[in-house]
């Protein structure tokens, strides 16, 4: 969409950008072995995704990106996991 402002872009483009970013995280981490280069690459992608977010979705988009950053060790936060028992208890 050339010539449009971020507020005019639809959420489909935003969803695609977030999905692509999540899918690239392993490669991004491997490509940028230096922590500062990795963090810089993340920041560039983060900013690009945020530019796609309409104003009313900024807060939600920021929260989603923060959760991705936590999972990949780029932001402080608790990683939550769930234990799945192998056998059900009777």
C-alpha positions as CSV (number, residue, x, y, z in Angstrom):
1,X,0.0,0.0,0.0
2,X,2.0,3.0,-1.2
3,X,0.9,6.4,-0.2
4,X,-1.0,5.4,2.9
5,X,-0.5,6.4,6.5
6,X,-0.2,3.8,9.3
7,X,-3.7,4.7,10.5
8,X,-5.1,3.8,7.0
9,X,-3.5,0.3,6.9
10,X,-5.6,-2.7,7.9
11,X,-4.9,-5.1,10.8
12,X,-4.2,-7.9,8.2
13,X,-0.9,-6.3,7.3
14,X,-0.1,-5.8,11.0
15,X,-0.9,-9.5,11.8
16,X,1.2,-10.6,8.9
17,X,4.2,-8.5,10.1
18,X,3.9,-9.9,13.6
19,X,3.7,-13.5,12.4
20,X,6.7,-12.9,10.1
21,X,8.7,-11.4,12.9
22,X,7.9,-14.3,15.2
23,X,8.9,-16.8,12.5
24,X,12.2,-15.0,12.0
25,X,13.3,-14.8,15.6
26,X,15.4,-18.0,15.6
27,X,17.2,-16.9,12.5
28,X,17.6,-13.4,13.8
29,X,19.2,-14.8,17.0
30,X,21.6,-17.1,15.1
31,X,22.5,-14.4,12.6
32,X,23.3,-11.8,15.2
33,X,25.5,-13.7,17.7
34,X,26.6,-10.4,19.4
35,X,23.9,-9.3,21.9
36,X,24.0,-5.7,20.8
37,X,23.6,-6.6,17.2
38,X,20.7,-8.9,18.0
39,X,19.0,-6.2,20.2
40,X,19.5,-3.6,17.4
41,X,18.0,-6.0,14.8
42,X,15.1,-6.6,17.1
43,X,14.6,-2.9,17.7
44,X,14.5,-2.2,13.9
45,X,11.9,-4.8,13.3
46,X,9.9,-3.7,16.4
47,X,9.8,-0.2,15.1
48,X,8.8,-1.3,11.6
49,X,5.9,-3.3,13.1
50,X,4.8,-0.4,15.3
51,X,4.7,1.8,12.3
52,X,2.1,-0.5,10.8
53,X,-0.1,-0.4,13.9
54,X,-3.1,2.0,13.7
55,X,-3.3,4.4,16.7
56,X,-6.0,2.4,18.4
57,X,-3.9,-0.8,18.3
58,X,-0.6,0.7,19.6
59,X,-1.0,-0.5,23.1
60,X,-2.0,-4.0,22.2
61,X,0.7,-4.3,19.5
62,X,3.3,-3.1,22.0
63,X,2.2,-5.7,24.5
64,X,2.4,-8.5,21.9
65,X,5.8,-7.4,20.8
66,X,7.0,-7.3,24.4
67,X,5.8,-10.9,25.0
68,X,7.8,-11.9,21.9
69,X,10.9,-10.1,23.3
70,X,10.5,-11.8,26.6
71,X,10.3,-15.2,25.0
72,X,13.5,-14.5,23.1
73,X,15.5,-13.0,26.0
74,X,15.3,-9.4,24.7
75,X,13.2,-8.0,27.5
76,X,12.8,-8.7,31.2
77,X,9.8,-10.7,32.2
78,X,8.6,-14.0,33.4
79,X,8.4,-16.8,30.9
80,X,5.3,-18.9,31.7
81,X,5.2,-22.6,31.0
82,X,2.6,-25.2,31.9
83,X,3.3,-28.8,33.0
84,X,1.4,-31.4,31.2
85,X,1.3,-34.7,33.1
86,X,2.1,-37.8,31.2
87,X,-0.5,-39.9,32.9
88,X,-3.8,-38.8,34.3
89,X,-4.4,-39.3,38.0
90,X,-7.5,-41.3,38.8
